[in-house]
């Protein structure tokens, strides 16, 4: 079996008369011909997502198993002229009001905007006063229930003693 590779210029009769056609490499293996235009892979091989990270400037990057790291998004930060006048919606959610002013947006680390940190936890956003009120209310309900059980137990004991 003989393998031959050659590259020739071919001419064809096109719409504009005699036109030169690009050279084509032909490989002959036995009776089979394989043609290719010399194209090569210009992309990445398949890769699984390994981890995601956020840089201090708010850029979200994804690292893949094929060694490629892509910058996907940038987190936008908003700043209000009067943070105290935002309306609290619950948890750590706030809504703009007329008094809070119009927000300005920007990237982390620019102007007056802070930076972002990856793999860290923010401070607790639990409303401690509300949680203490809920705990005290639950405790009072438990105490009231336990006193009613003690009262019913005492009444039953009195009824049983009267029957004797």
VMD Tcl script that builds the backbone (N, CA, C; Angstrom):
set m [mol new atoms 492]
animate dup $m
set s [atomselect $m all]
$s set {name element resname resid chain x y z} {
  {N N UNK 1 A 0.839 -1.165 0.000}
  {CA C UNK 1 A 0.000 0.000 0.000}
  {C C UNK 1 A 0.890 1.236 0.000}
  {N N UNK 2 A 0.632 2.140 -0.875}
  {CA C UNK 2 A 1.479 3.301 -1.056}
  {C C UNK 2 A 0.751 4.548 -0.578}
  {N N UNK 3 A 1.457 5.391 0.178}
  {CA C UNK 3 A 0.878 6.652 0.630}
  {C C UNK 3 A 1.602 7.780 -0.076}
  {N N UNK 4 A 0.833 8.635 -0.743}
  {CA C UNK 4 A 1.423 9.746 -1.490}
  {C C UNK 4 A 0.686 11.016 -1.081}
  {N N UNK 5 A 1.407 12.075 -0.776}
  {CA C UNK 5 A 0.801 13.366 -0.485}
  {C C UNK 5 A 1.352 14.365 -1.485}
  {N N UNK 6 A 0.459 15.142 -2.100}
  {CA C UNK 6 A 0.932 16.125 -3.063}
  {C C UNK 6 A 0.058 17.364 -2.977}
  {N N UNK 7 A 0.603 18.460 -3.384}
  {CA C UNK 7 A -0.135 19.713 -3.388}
  {C C UNK 7 A 0.075 20.363 -4.744}
  {N N UNK 8 A -0.998 20.545 -5.494}
  {CA C UNK 8 A -0.919 21.143 -6.820}
  {C C UNK 8 A -1.861 22.320 -6.896}
  {N N UNK 9 A -1.636 23.199 -7.883}
  {CA C UNK 9 A -2.575 24.266 -8.173}
  {C C UNK 9 A -3.485 23.781 -9.266}
  {N N UNK 10 A -4.767 24.001 -9.069}
  {CA C UNK 10 A -5.748 23.589 -10.050}
  {C C UNK 10 A -6.380 24.829 -10.647}
  {N N UNK 11 A -6.771 24.762 -11.883}
  {CA C UNK 11 A -7.446 25.864 -12.541}
  {C C UNK 11 A -8.807 25.384 -12.973}
  {N N UNK 12 A -9.799 26.265 -12.833}
  {CA C UNK 12 A -11.154 25.902 -13.219}
  {C C UNK 12 A -11.745 27.048 -14.009}
  {N N UNK 13 A -12.731 26.736 -14.797}
  {CA C UNK 13 A -13.406 27.755 -15.581}
  {C C UNK 13 A -14.549 28.309 -14.738}
  {N N UNK 14 A -14.327 29.444 -14.058}
  {CA C UNK 14 A -15.334 30.044 -13.210}
  {C C UNK 14 A -16.151 31.065 -13.964}
  {N N UNK 15 A -16.936 31.849 -13.249}
  {CA C UNK 15 A -17.786 32.860 -13.867}
  {C C UNK 15 A -16.963 33.962 -14.521}
  {N N UNK 16 A -15.787 34.215 -13.988}
  {CA C UNK 16 A -14.944 35.280 -14.522}
  {C C UNK 16 A -13.916 34.755 -15.520}
  {N N UNK 17 A -14.151 33.602 -16.058}
  {CA C UNK 17 A -13.200 33.030 -17.004}
  {C C UNK 17 A -12.360 32.006 -16.297}
  {N N UNK 18 A -11.083 32.068 -16.537}
  {CA C UNK 18 A -10.176 31.103 -15.933}
  {C C UNK 18 A -9.793 31.587 -14.546}
  {N N UNK 19 A -10.168 30.866 -13.493}
  {CA C UNK 19 A -9.901 31.258 -12.111}
  {C C UNK 19 A -8.977 30.251 -11.468}
  {N N UNK 20 A -8.125 30.747 -10.610}
  {CA C UNK 20 A -7.246 29.844 -9.878}
  {C C UNK 20 A -7.980 29.355 -8.644}
  {N N UNK 21 A -7.933 28.089 -8.380}
  {CA C UNK 21 A -8.547 27.480 -7.217}
  {C C UNK 21 A -7.437 27.199 -6.220}
  {N N UNK 22 A -7.748 27.296 -4.911}
  {CA C UNK 22 A -6.741 27.067 -3.879}
  {C C UNK 22 A -6.142 25.688 -3.988}
  {N N UNK 23 A -4.899 25.596 -3.595}
  {CA C UNK 23 A -4.236 24.304 -3.602}
  {C C UNK 23 A -4.889 23.394 -2.578}
  {N N UNK 24 A -5.038 22.131 -2.919}
  {CA C UNK 24 A -5.651 21.144 -2.051}
  {C C UNK 24 A -4.645 20.033 -1.843}
  {N N UNK 25 A -4.439 19.646 -0.592}
  {CA C UNK 25 A -3.557 18.522 -0.309}
  {C C UNK 25 A -4.356 17.248 -0.451}
  {N N UNK 26 A -3.798 16.270 -1.165}
  {CA C UNK 26 A -4.468 14.994 -1.364}
  {C C UNK 26 A -3.574 13.897 -0.832}
  {N N UNK 27 A -4.163 13.028 -0.032}
  {CA C UNK 27 A -3.428 11.881 0.493}
  {C C UNK 27 A -4.042 10.631 -0.101}
  {N N UNK 28 A -3.210 9.802 -0.660}
  {CA C UNK 28 A -3.691 8.557 -1.251}
  {C C UNK 28 A -3.219 7.412 -0.389}
  {N N UNK 29 A -4.151 6.596 0.032}
  {CA C UNK 29 A -3.825 5.416 0.815}
  {C C UNK 29 A -4.506 4.261 0.114}
  {N N UNK 30 A -3.744 3.504 -0.692}
  {CA C UNK 30 A -4.363 2.440 -1.484}
  {C C UNK 30 A -5.251 3.051 -2.540}
  {N N UNK 31 A -6.505 2.689 -2.577}
  {CA C UNK 31 A -7.457 3.217 -3.546}
  {C C UNK 31 A -8.290 4.366 -2.988}
  {N N UNK 32 A -8.092 4.753 -1.723}
  {CA C UNK 32 A -8.896 5.806 -1.087}
  {C C UNK 32 A -8.181 7.142 -1.157}
  {N N UNK 33 A -8.925 8.225 -1.438}
  {CA C UNK 33 A -8.373 9.565 -1.490}
  {C C UNK 33 A -8.964 10.385 -0.349}
  {N N UNK 34 A -8.134 11.092 0.361}
  {CA C UNK 34 A -8.576 11.946 1.462}
  {C C UNK 34 A -8.082 13.348 1.189}
  {N N UNK 35 A -8.994 14.316 1.150}
  {CA C UNK 35 A -8.599 15.693 0.902}
  {C C UNK 35 A -8.838 16.536 2.147}
  {N N UNK 36 A -7.938 17.453 2.379}
  {CA C UNK 36 A -8.108 18.412 3.470}
  {C C UNK 36 A -7.494 19.732 3.036}
  {N N UNK 37 A -8.001 20.810 3.579}
  {CA C UNK 37 A -7.531 22.140 3.199}
  {C C UNK 37 A -6.499 22.687 4.175}
  {N N UNK 38 A -5.898 21.831 4.937}
  {CA C UNK 38 A -4.879 22.270 5.877}
  {C C UNK 38 A -5.451 22.967 7.097}
  {N N UNK 39 A -6.726 22.722 7.428}
  {CA C UNK 39 A -7.335 23.358 8.600}
  {C C UNK 39 A -6.862 22.658 9.861}
  {N N UNK 40 A -6.701 23.451 10.893}
  {CA C UNK 40 A -6.258 22.914 12.172}
  {C C UNK 40 A -7.240 23.344 13.244}
  {N N UNK 41 A -7.246 22.620 14.339}
  {CA C UNK 41 A -8.128 22.959 15.456}
  {C C UNK 41 A -7.684 24.286 16.043}
  {N N UNK 42 A -8.639 25.196 16.225}
  {CA C UNK 42 A -8.318 26.487 16.824}
  {C C UNK 42 A -9.114 26.738 18.101}
  {N N UNK 43 A -9.778 25.726 18.611}
  {CA C UNK 43 A -10.569 25.862 19.831}
  {C C UNK 43 A -9.934 25.082 20.966}
  {N N UNK 44 A -10.702 24.883 22.009}
  {CA C UNK 44 A -10.226 24.164 23.173}
  {C C UNK 44 A -10.813 22.767 23.170}
  {N N UNK 45 A -10.123 21.854 23.790}
  {CA C UNK 45 A -10.682 20.521 23.973}
  {C C UNK 45 A -11.766 20.598 25.041}
  {N N UNK 46 A -12.571 19.550 25.140}
  {CA C UNK 46 A -13.656 19.494 26.118}
  {C C UNK 46 A -13.089 19.611 27.525}
  {N N UNK 47 A -13.766 20.351 28.378}
  {CA C UNK 47 A -13.332 20.485 29.762}
  {C C UNK 47 A -14.511 20.616 30.694}
  {N N UNK 48 A -14.410 20.005 31.867}
  {CA C UNK 48 A -15.433 20.115 32.910}
  {C C UNK 48 A -15.136 21.332 33.773}
  {N N UNK 49 A -16.205 21.973 34.269}
  {CA C UNK 49 A -16.047 23.111 35.164}
  {C C UNK 49 A -15.475 22.615 36.485}
  {N N UNK 50 A -14.360 23.180 36.890}
  {CA C UNK 50 A -13.701 22.774 38.136}
  {C C UNK 50 A -14.057 23.701 39.295}
  {N N UNK 51 A -13.941 25.009 39.082}
  {CA C UNK 51 A -14.287 25.944 40.141}
  {C C UNK 51 A -14.560 27.326 39.555}
  {N N UNK 52 A -15.221 28.133 40.360}
  {CA C UNK 52 A -15.544 29.501 39.987}
  {C C UNK 52 A -14.938 30.408 41.047}
  {N N UNK 53 A -14.365 31.515 40.627}
  {CA C UNK 53 A -13.776 32.445 41.590}
  {C C UNK 53 A -14.187 33.868 41.233}
  {N N UNK 54 A -14.133 34.731 42.240}
  {CA C UNK 54 A -14.456 36.143 42.050}
  {C C UNK 54 A -13.237 36.942 42.478}
  {N N UNK 55 A -12.738 37.779 41.592}
  {CA C UNK 55 A -11.573 38.611 41.887}
  {C C UNK 55 A -12.019 39.857 42.655}
  {N N UNK 56 A -11.055 40.619 43.160}
  {CA C UNK 56 A -11.382 41.811 43.938}
  {C C UNK 56 A -12.064 42.882 43.103}
  {N N UNK 57 A -11.886 42.830 41.769}
  {CA C UNK 57 A -12.569 43.801 40.913}
  {C C UNK 57 A -13.940 43.304 40.467}
  {N N UNK 58 A -14.414 42.195 41.035}
  {CA C UNK 58 A -15.751 41.689 40.763}
  {C C UNK 58 A -15.876 40.824 39.527}
  {N N UNK 59 A -14.748 40.428 38.924}
  {CA C UNK 59 A -14.808 39.591 37.728}
  {C C UNK 59 A -14.960 38.135 38.148}
  {N N UNK 60 A -16.018 37.499 37.623}
  {CA C UNK 60 A -16.309 36.098 37.907}
  {C C UNK 60 A -15.620 35.255 36.844}
  {N N UNK 61 A -14.713 34.370 37.265}
  {CA C UNK 61 A -13.952 33.527 36.346}
  {C C UNK 61 A -14.280 32.066 36.597}
  {N N UNK 62 A -14.259 31.278 35.519}
  {CA C UNK 62 A -14.507 29.846 35.616}
  {C C UNK 62 A -13.265 29.110 35.129}
  {N N UNK 63 A -12.814 28.124 35.894}
  {CA C UNK 63 A -11.661 27.316 35.514}
  {C C UNK 63 A -12.150 25.925 35.116}
  {N N UNK 64 A -11.644 25.436 34.001}
  {CA C UNK 64 A -12.065 24.149 33.454}
  {C C UNK 64 A -10.932 23.136 33.536}
  {N N UNK 65 A -11.278 21.863 33.419}
  {CA C UNK 65 A -10.298 20.783 33.554}
  {C C UNK 65 A -9.288 20.753 32.417}
  {N N UNK 66 A -9.575 21.399 31.293}
  {CA C UNK 66 A -8.623 21.418 30.182}
  {C C UNK 66 A -7.589 22.534 30.326}
  {N N UNK 67 A -7.575 23.203 31.474}
  {CA C UNK 67 A -6.581 24.231 31.738}
  {C C UNK 67 A -7.016 25.629 31.339}
  {N N UNK 68 A -8.196 25.786 30.794}
  {CA C UNK 68 A -8.681 27.080 30.338}
  {C C UNK 68 A -9.399 27.789 31.484}
  {N N UNK 69 A -9.110 29.066 31.664}
  {CA C UNK 69 A -9.822 29.906 32.619}
  {C C UNK 69 A -10.450 31.052 31.840}
  {N N UNK 70 A -11.754 31.177 31.938}
  {CA C UNK 70 A -12.481 32.210 31.207}
  {C C UNK 70 A -13.085 33.218 32.170}
  {N N UNK 71 A -12.997 34.494 31.819}
  {CA C UNK 71 A -13.670 35.534 32.581}
  {C C UNK 71 A -15.086 35.626 32.040}
  {N N UNK 72 A -16.083 35.335 32.896}
  {CA C UNK 72 A -17.464 35.245 32.445}
  {C C UNK 72 A -18.233 36.542 32.622}
  {N N UNK 73 A -18.232 37.105 33.810}
  {CA C UNK 73 A -19.055 38.266 34.131}
  {C C UNK 73 A -18.289 39.202 35.045}
  {N N UNK 74 A -18.803 40.414 35.163}
  {CA C UNK 74 A -18.290 41.334 36.170}
  {C C UNK 74 A -19.468 41.817 36.995}
  {N N UNK 75 A -19.338 41.730 38.302}
  {CA C UNK 75 A -20.398 42.129 39.222}
  {C C UNK 75 A -20.486 43.650 39.245}
  {N N UNK 76 A -21.700 44.161 39.123}
  {CA C UNK 76 A -21.927 45.601 39.162}
  {C C UNK 76 A -22.372 45.981 40.572}
  {N N UNK 77 A -21.773 47.018 41.107}
  {CA C UNK 77 A -22.137 47.518 42.428}
  {C C UNK 77 A -22.930 48.813 42.274}
  {N N UNK 78 A -23.843 49.055 43.214}
  {CA C UNK 78 A -24.647 50.271 43.209}
  {C C UNK 78 A -24.445 51.008 44.522}
  {N N UNK 79 A -24.422 52.321 44.428}
  {CA C UNK 79 A -24.273 53.142 45.623}
  {C C UNK 79 A -25.369 54.205 45.612}
  {N N UNK 80 A -25.997 54.407 46.782}
  {CA C UNK 80 A -27.060 55.398 46.926}
  {C C UNK 80 A -26.529 56.599 47.696}
  {N N UNK 81 A -26.982 57.791 47.331}
  {CA C UNK 81 A -26.533 58.988 48.060}
  {C C UNK 81 A -26.913 58.949 49.542}
  {N N UNK 82 A -28.091 58.387 49.867}
  {CA C UNK 82 A -28.554 58.325 51.253}
  {C C UNK 82 A -28.965 56.887 51.574}
  {N N UNK 83 A -28.029 56.121 52.071}
  {CA C UNK 83 A -28.304 54.710 52.380}
  {C C UNK 83 A -29.319 54.545 53.511}
  {N N UNK 84 A -29.379 55.531 54.413}
  {CA C UNK 84 A -30.282 55.443 55.554}
  {C C UNK 84 A -31.747 55.527 55.121}
  {N N UNK 85 A -32.030 56.102 53.976}
  {CA C UNK 85 A -33.400 56.283 53.529}
  {C C UNK 85 A -33.897 55.171 52.601}
  {N N UNK 86 A -33.130 54.095 52.466}
  {CA C UNK 86 A -33.619 52.938 51.717}
  {C C UNK 86 A -34.708 52.255 52.533}
  {N N UNK 87 A -35.699 51.693 51.866}
  {CA C UNK 87 A -36.785 51.000 52.566}
  {C C UNK 87 A -36.388 49.540 52.752}
  {N N UNK 88 A -36.481 49.082 53.998}
  {CA C UNK 88 A -36.131 47.690 54.315}
  {C C UNK 88 A -37.299 46.790 53.934}
  {N N UNK 89 A -37.027 45.800 53.073}
  {CA C UNK 89 A -38.063 44.867 52.614}
  {C C UNK 89 A -38.055 43.576 53.421}
  {N N UNK 90 A -37.022 43.324 54.143}
  {CA C UNK 90 A -36.906 42.092 54.927}
  {C C UNK 90 A -35.588 41.409 54.628}
  {N N UNK 91 A -35.053 40.727 55.638}
  {CA C UNK 91 A -33.751 40.079 55.454}
  {C C UNK 91 A -32.702 41.125 55.133}
  {N N UNK 92 A -31.991 40.925 54.031}
  {CA C UNK 92 A -31.002 41.920 53.610}
  {C C UNK 92 A -31.418 42.577 52.300}
  {N N UNK 93 A -32.729 42.701 52.063}
  {CA C UNK 93 A -33.256 43.318 50.854}
  {C C UNK 93 A -33.725 44.734 51.148}
  {N N UNK 94 A -33.339 45.658 50.273}
  {CA C UNK 94 A -33.720 47.051 50.416}
  {C C UNK 94 A -34.267 47.561 49.096}
  {N N UNK 95 A -35.141 48.578 49.162}
  {CA C UNK 95 A -35.738 49.168 47.979}
  {C C UNK 95 A -35.442 50.658 47.955}
  {N N UNK 96 A -35.262 51.179 46.751}
  {CA C UNK 96 A -35.006 52.598 46.568}
  {C C UNK 96 A -36.247 53.419 46.913}
  {N N UNK 97 A -36.036 54.545 47.553}
  {CA C UNK 97 A -37.118 55.491 47.818}
  {C C UNK 97 A -36.726 56.839 47.216}
  {N N UNK 98 A -37.662 57.765 47.215}
  {CA C UNK 98 A -37.363 59.100 46.691}
  {C C UNK 98 A -36.273 59.756 47.529}
  {N N UNK 99 A -36.313 59.529 48.850}
  {CA C UNK 99 A -35.341 60.151 49.753}
  {C C UNK 99 A -33.941 59.546 49.618}
  {N N UNK 100 A -33.849 58.272 49.185}
  {CA C UNK 100 A -32.532 57.635 49.073}
  {C C UNK 100 A -31.768 58.123 47.852}
  {N N UNK 101 A -32.472 58.668 46.854}
  {CA C UNK 101 A -31.811 59.189 45.663}
  {C C UNK 101 A -31.618 58.118 44.606}
  {N N UNK 102 A -31.135 58.545 43.450}
  {CA C UNK 102 A -30.870 57.613 42.347}
  {C C UNK 102 A -29.518 56.953 42.538}
  {N N UNK 103 A -29.431 55.654 42.287}
  {CA C UNK 103 A -28.160 54.952 42.494}
  {C C UNK 103 A -27.173 55.237 41.374}
  {N N UNK 104 A -25.907 55.158 41.710}
  {CA C UNK 104 A -24.852 55.192 40.698}
  {C C UNK 104 A -24.235 53.801 40.662}
  {N N UNK 105 A -23.876 53.353 39.465}
  {CA C UNK 105 A -23.332 51.998 39.326}
  {C C UNK 105 A -21.882 52.064 38.882}
  {N N UNK 106 A -21.163 51.014 39.185}
  {CA C UNK 106 A -19.767 50.940 38.780}
  {C C UNK 106 A -19.170 49.599 39.125}
  {N N UNK 107 A -17.965 49.418 38.686}
  {CA C UNK 107 A -17.241 48.170 38.950}
  {C C UNK 107 A -16.573 48.244 40.315}
  {N N UNK 108 A -16.395 47.096 40.914}
  {CA C UNK 108 A -15.739 47.027 42.222}
  {C C UNK 108 A -14.313 47.559 42.107}
  {N N UNK 109 A -13.889 48.302 43.120}
  {CA C UNK 109 A -12.524 48.808 43.158}
  {C C UNK 109 A -12.318 50.103 42.396}
  {N N UNK 110 A -13.381 50.678 41.809}
  {CA C UNK 110 A -13.242 51.942 41.094}
  {C C UNK 110 A -13.996 53.022 41.854}
  {N N UNK 111 A -13.488 54.238 41.802}
  {CA C UNK 111 A -14.156 55.368 42.460}
  {C C UNK 111 A -14.375 55.104 43.939}
  {N N UNK 112 A -15.621 55.298 44.385}
  {CA C UNK 112 A -15.946 55.118 45.803}
  {C C UNK 112 A -16.474 53.721 46.100}
  {N N UNK 113 A -16.476 52.840 45.100}
  {CA C UNK 113 A -16.983 51.486 45.305}
  {C C UNK 113 A -15.929 50.627 45.986}
  {N N UNK 114 A -16.389 49.749 46.851}
  {CA C UNK 114 A -15.493 48.841 47.546}
  {C C UNK 114 A -15.028 47.720 46.630}
  {N N UNK 115 A -14.368 46.749 47.200}
  {CA C UNK 115 A -13.906 45.593 46.443}
  {C C UNK 115 A -14.699 44.362 46.860}
  {N N UNK 116 A -14.583 43.303 46.082}
  {CA C UNK 116 A -15.238 42.036 46.420}
  {C C UNK 116 A -14.175 41.052 46.877}
  {N N UNK 117 A -14.609 40.094 47.673}
  {CA C UNK 117 A -13.694 39.066 48.149}
  {C C UNK 117 A -14.307 37.703 47.877}
  {N N UNK 118 A -13.505 36.819 47.319}
  {CA C UNK 118 A -13.966 35.474 47.011}
  {C C UNK 118 A -13.777 34.573 48.221}
  {N N UNK 119 A -14.659 33.591 48.364}
  {CA C UNK 119 A -14.569 32.568 49.417}
  {C C UNK 119 A -14.593 33.153 50.821}
  {N N UNK 120 A -15.396 34.176 51.034}
  {CA C UNK 120 A -15.546 34.750 52.363}
  {C C UNK 120 A -17.031 34.894 52.668}
  {N N UNK 121 A -17.341 35.016 53.931}
  {CA C UNK 121 A -18.718 35.221 54.355}
  {C C UNK 121 A -18.888 36.661 54.787}
  {N N UNK 122 A -20.027 37.242 54.452}
  {CA C UNK 122 A -20.282 38.598 54.904}
  {C C UNK 122 A -20.762 38.554 56.347}
  {N N UNK 123 A -20.821 39.702 56.959}
  {CA C UNK 123 A -21.318 39.751 58.326}
  {C C UNK 123 A -22.760 39.290 58.356}
  {N N UNK 124 A -23.186 38.862 59.520}
  {CA C UNK 124 A -24.535 38.340 59.661}
  {C C UNK 124 A -25.562 39.394 59.274}
  {N N UNK 125 A -26.579 38.968 58.539}
  {CA C UNK 125 A -27.647 39.882 58.164}
  {C C UNK 125 A -28.944 39.520 58.887}
  {N N UNK 126 A -28.815 38.855 60.033}
  {CA C UNK 126 A -29.969 38.465 60.836}
  {C C UNK 126 A -30.366 39.640 61.717}
  {N N UNK 127 A -31.661 39.906 61.794}
  {CA C UNK 127 A -32.176 40.958 62.658}
  {C C UNK 127 A -32.255 40.378 64.081}
  {N N UNK 128 A -31.247 40.688 64.897}
  {CA C UNK 128 A -31.151 40.099 66.235}
  {C C UNK 128 A -32.323 40.490 67.119}
  {N N UNK 129 A -32.797 41.723 67.032}
  {CA C UNK 129 A -33.924 42.156 67.867}
  {C C UNK 129 A -35.164 41.315 67.552}
  {N N UNK 130 A -35.449 41.095 66.272}
  {CA C UNK 130 A -36.617 40.298 65.878}
  {C C UNK 130 A -36.455 38.845 66.340}
  {N N UNK 131 A -35.267 38.311 66.229}
  {CA C UNK 131 A -35.033 36.926 66.651}
  {C C UNK 131 A -35.190 36.775 68.165}
  {N N UNK 132 A -34.730 37.769 68.953}
  {CA C UNK 132 A -34.924 37.712 70.407}
  {C C UNK 132 A -36.402 37.784 70.764}
  {N N UNK 133 A -37.157 38.635 70.076}
  {CA C UNK 133 A -38.600 38.734 70.332}
  {C C UNK 133 A -39.271 37.397 70.034}
  {N N UNK 134 A -38.909 36.780 68.901}
  {CA C UNK 134 A -39.476 35.469 68.563}
  {C C UNK 134 A -39.123 34.415 69.602}
  {N N UNK 135 A -37.885 34.438 70.092}
  {CA C UNK 135 A -37.460 33.463 71.090}
  {C C UNK 135 A -38.225 33.665 72.403}
  {N N UNK 136 A -38.368 34.914 72.836}
  {CA C UNK 136 A -39.074 35.197 74.084}
  {C C UNK 136 A -40.548 34.812 73.964}
  {N N UNK 137 A -41.161 35.113 72.799}
  {CA C UNK 137 A -42.565 34.745 72.582}
  {C C UNK 137 A -42.738 33.233 72.647}
  {N N UNK 138 A -41.836 32.495 72.028}
  {CA C UNK 138 A -41.903 31.029 72.065}
  {C C UNK 138 A -41.708 30.513 73.481}
  {N N UNK 139 A -40.772 31.124 74.206}
  {CA C UNK 139 A -40.523 30.701 75.582}
  {C C UNK 139 A -41.750 30.967 76.458}
  {N N UNK 140 A -42.397 32.119 76.299}
  {CA C UNK 140 A -43.607 32.439 77.081}
  {C C UNK 140 A -44.738 31.460 76.751}
  {N N UNK 141 A -44.878 31.127 75.474}
  {CA C UNK 141 A -45.899 30.143 75.085}
  {C C UNK 141 A -45.628 28.788 75.711}
  {N N UNK 142 A -44.365 28.385 75.741}
  {CA C UNK 142 A -44.009 27.113 76.368}
  {C C UNK 142 A -44.324 27.142 77.865}
  {N N UNK 143 A -43.969 28.258 78.523}
  {CA C UNK 143 A -44.257 28.384 79.957}
  {C C UNK 143 A -45.758 28.341 80.222}
  {N N UNK 144 A -46.547 29.026 79.387}
  {CA C UNK 144 A -47.998 29.025 79.569}
  {C C UNK 144 A -48.559 27.620 79.383}
  {N N UNK 145 A -48.077 26.908 78.392}
  {CA C UNK 145 A -48.549 25.540 78.164}
  {C C UNK 145 A -48.169 24.625 79.323}
  {N N UNK 146 A -46.965 24.778 79.815}
  {CA C UNK 146 A -46.553 23.913 80.921}
  {C C UNK 146 A -47.351 24.234 82.186}
  {N N UNK 147 A -47.689 25.503 82.438}
  {CA C UNK 147 A -48.509 25.860 83.604}
  {C C UNK 147 A -49.921 25.313 83.459}
  {N N UNK 148 A -50.478 25.352 82.236}
  {CA C UNK 148 A -51.831 24.807 82.057}
  {C C UNK 148 A -51.825 23.300 82.274}
  {N N UNK 149 A -50.776 22.620 81.870}
  {CA C UNK 149 A -50.691 21.174 82.117}
  {C C UNK 149 A -50.589 20.909 83.618}
  {N N UNK 150 A -49.794 21.721 84.326}
  {CA C UNK 150 A -49.680 21.568 85.780}
  {C C UNK 150 A -51.026 21.839 86.448}
  {N N UNK 151 A -51.744 22.833 85.996}
  {CA C UNK 151 A -53.053 23.165 86.558}
  {C C UNK 151 A -54.042 22.031 86.329}
  {N N UNK 152 A -54.088 21.503 85.107}
  {CA C UNK 152 A -54.997 20.391 84.787}
  {C C UNK 152 A -54.626 19.176 85.628}
  {N N UNK 153 A -53.357 18.914 85.797}
  {CA C UNK 153 A -52.907 17.778 86.609}
  {C C UNK 153 A -53.359 17.946 88.058}
  {N N UNK 154 A -53.249 19.151 88.598}
  {CA C UNK 154 A -53.702 19.425 89.974}
  {C C UNK 154 A -55.216 19.247 90.088}
  {N N UNK 155 A -55.975 19.722 89.087}
  {CA C UNK 155 A -57.428 19.582 89.112}
  {C C UNK 155 A -57.827 18.105 89.066}
  {N N UNK 156 A -57.181 17.308 88.208}
  {CA C UNK 156 A -57.464 15.876 88.133}
  {C C UNK 156 A -57.143 15.184 89.460}
  {N N UNK 157 A -56.065 15.579 90.072}
  {CA C UNK 157 A -55.700 14.993 91.353}
  {C C UNK 157 A -56.753 15.326 92.415}
  {N N UNK 158 A -57.279 16.556 92.404}
  {CA C UNK 158 A -58.340 16.948 93.353}
  {C C UNK 158 A -59.603 16.152 93.110}
  {N N UNK 159 A -59.972 15.974 91.825}
  {CA C UNK 159 A -61.176 15.197 91.494}
  {C C UNK 159 A -61.033 13.759 91.961}
  {N N UNK 160 A -59.877 13.186 91.744}
  {CA C UNK 160 A -59.660 11.789 92.177}
  {C C UNK 160 A -59.731 11.700 93.702}
  {N N UNK 161 A -59.168 12.678 94.422}
  {CA C UNK 161 A -59.227 12.666 95.893}
  {C C UNK 161 A -60.649 12.840 96.382}
  {N N UNK 162 A -61.480 13.611 95.674}
  {CA C UNK 162 A -62.885 13.796 96.091}
  {C C UNK 162 A -63.660 12.510 95.921}
  {N N UNK 163 A -63.345 11.746 94.937}
  {CA C UNK 163 A -64.059 10.488 94.693}
  {C C UNK 163 A -63.741 9.473 95.773}
  {N N UNK 164 A -62.662 9.482 96.400}
  {CA C UNK 164 A -62.277 8.528 97.418}
  {C C UNK 164 A -62.997 8.823 98.632}
}
mol reanalyze $m
mol bondsrecalc $m
mol representation Tube
mol addrep $m
